[in-house]
Amino acid sequence: MMRIGLRILVLAGVLLPVAAEAMTVETFLSKAKALQAKGPFALGSSDLPLLRDEVKDAGTAYRAQIEADRLAGKPRRACPPPVGQAKIDSKVVMAEFEAIPLAKRKVSVQAAFYAMMDRRFPCK
């Protein structure tokens, strides 16, 4: 009986999906520059939605963190405008990420996005 239980645990461990690793700024910039080099052919690349989703997910997580902090009574980390009014486009994100020193580009896209938003939208 013990062997069956052990087998089930081993199989469950093998079949469970592996958690996706967070994309680093270094990887993001590498993929983005490769897409830029493709010009109009970049529209067919699977990396385009991957990069868009990475930034979109970071933005969604950022807003969720701000709301969770608000509900918990914690001080506000920043005061971004309502969704859709922040005027953050791909050029802004690229410029912000490229401004990160090479030695610090191992940071996740999410962490870099949070830092960018905190800098751009401090509470007054």
TABELLIN-V439969 format. One line per field, one symbol per residue. phi: phi as a letter, one per 30 degrees, with the letter a starting at -180 (. if undefined). psi: psi as a letter, one per 30 degrees, with the letter a starting at -180 (. if undefined). A space follows every 10 residues. Layout:
phi = ???
psi = ???
//
This chain:
phi = .ddddddddd dddddddddd dddddededd dddddeddid dddcdddddd dedddddddd dddddddddd ddiddddabd deeicdhccd dddedddddd eedcdddded dddedddddd bddc
psi = eeeeeeeeee eeeefkkkkk kkkleeeeee eeeeeeffbf ffffkffefe eeeeeeeeee eeeeeeeeee ffglkkflil llkfgfhjae eeeeeeeffk kefggfllee eeeeeeeeef hlk.
//
